């Protein structure tokens, strides 16, 4: 059973997250041969001010 754990900066729309989950599921089914009903996905959303690259905090994304 594939377990896909994704951490990302918050700010995506529900539709974007739904599309991402469907695409990740399809990728697991296609590339791993996993039965669709066994694929588990967790999305963890982190506030932009809690995420930094090169010592610089990211700003929250604007939904779009």
C-alpha positions, 0 to 999 in steps of 0.5 A: 500500500503506497503512502504518499506524504506531501508537505507544501506551503498553504494557499492552494484552492480545494480544487487544486488540492483535489486535482493534485491528489487525483494526479498523485493517485494515478501516478502510483497506480500507473508507475507502481501497479498499486490498486487505486483503493490502496493508495493513501495520501496526506497533504500537510499545509504549512504557513508560508512564514514557517517555511524558509529557503536559504534563511528567507521565510516564504510568503503565503501563496495567493490562491489562484 
